[in-house]
Amino acid sequence: MESRKPQRSALVDSYVVPGDVILDLADMTNQTIKLGAGLRQDCDTIQATSAGRLRLSKPNKYWVENSQKRYVPSVEDTVLGIVVDTKPDNFLVDIKGPNLAFLPVLSFEGGTRRNIPKFEIGTLIYARVVKANSIMNPELSCMDGNLLIS
């Protein structure tokens, strides 16, 4: 009777990028594999979803180790954001931070109550962070910051 050792990926302890195939599950039988951060199962393969070093711990837990950190907005940052919701007085914009950001409808060059911009959900916006702290949603502006300083 032949005993099969668990299959170990040849990429363990090497750097991987999104799309790299880590393991082929078709070659494995009756083995439990745990996937950690940076990996996903796609049909019969395990693929990397983030760049970093592939790690393995016993028993059969794989993950991608990287130094990626979450963006924390601070005042005067310029950001690209995606409009996720529109309200009468502001837009909610995803800037990939901990919270959605507010973009008031009057925070545009020449913005008045009669001249309100219309953005659809999914619109890409380039803006500047004007208010930010750890407990509130950041506030954005699309006005030139140099014109506001007098």
N, C-alpha and C positions, 0 to 999 in steps of 0.2 A: 504494500500500500504506500503510495507516494504522498508525502505531506507537502503542501504548497505554502511557501512563505508569502506573506503579504507583499504585493507589488509596491515598490518604492519608485517614485518618479525620479528620472535621471536629472531633473532640473532642481532638485532640493538644494538649497544654499546658493543657487545662482540667481541672477536677475531675470525677471520676466516682465513682459509688457502686455497690455490689454490685447486679447485675442490668442495669446499663446496657449496651446493645448498642454495641460499639465498631466492628465491621466486619460487613458482610454478605458472606459468601463466595460467594454465588450470583452476584454481580456481577463476580467476579474470575475470570480465566482464566490458567493457567500462571504463577502467582506464588507464590513461597515466602515464607511469613510465619513469623517466629519469635516465640513467646509467652514472655514473662518472668513474673515474680511478679505475682500479682493478676489474672491473666487466664486464661480457659479457653475451649475450643471447645465449643459446644453445637449440634450439627447443622450448619447452614450459617451460624452466627453466632459471633462472638467476643464474650464477655461479661466484664464486670468482676466479680471475686469479692471485692475489697476496696476500701475508699475511699481516694482519693488523687488525685494528678495523673497523667494519662496522658502517657507519654513515648514518643518514637520516636527510634531511632537507625538509621543506615544500615547495612546494607540491610534494611529492613522488619522491624526488631525492636521490638516493642511491650512495654511493661510499665507497671505502676502504681507510682508512687513515693509512699511514705508514711513516716511516722515511728513506725510500730508497733514496739514492742520486746517481747521475750519476758519473761514474768513470772519473776522470781527471788525465791523465798520468803525471808522473813527472820522472825526470832523475833517473836512477838506479832502477826503478821498474822492477820486473820480471813479465811477463804477458803470458797468453795463448791467442793465436789469431787464427783466421780462415782465410786462404787465400781466397780472394774474386776475385782477378784478377791478371794476370801475365803480366808484361811488359818486354821488352828486358833488361832493366837495374835494375828493382826492382819488388818486389811483393807488392801488396796492401793487407793489413791485417786488419781485423776487430778485434779490441781489446775492443770493447764495450765502446769506448770513444766518444767524440763529433765528431771526424774526423777519417777517416781511417789512418792507420800507413803505412809508407814506410819501406820495408825491402830490402836494396840493395843486389844484387846477390853476391857481393864480401864481405858481412858481415858474412861469415861463416869460420870456421876453415879450413885452406887450400884452401880457395876460390880463384880461379884465372879465367882469361878469358877463359881458356881451360877447367876448372873444375867448371862449373856452375851447381848448384843444379836445379833439375826439380821438381816443386811442382804442383800438380793439384789443381783446385779450390775445396775448401772444406777441404784441408789438415790442420790439427791442428799443430800449431807451438808454441814452448816455446822459448821466447826471452826476451831480456833486452832492456829497453828504454834508448837510448843514447842521444837523443835530444828531447826536449819538450818545447813548449810555447803555449800561448793561441791563437795565430793567425795562426799558421802553423801546418801541419800534423806532428805527432811525427815520429821519426826515430828509428828503431829497429836494434838490432844486435844479432847474435847467436854465438858470440865469447865469450870466458871466459874473464870476466872483470878483473880478477886478473892478467892475462898474459899481459894486455895492460899497466898496471902501472909499470913504471920502475924507 
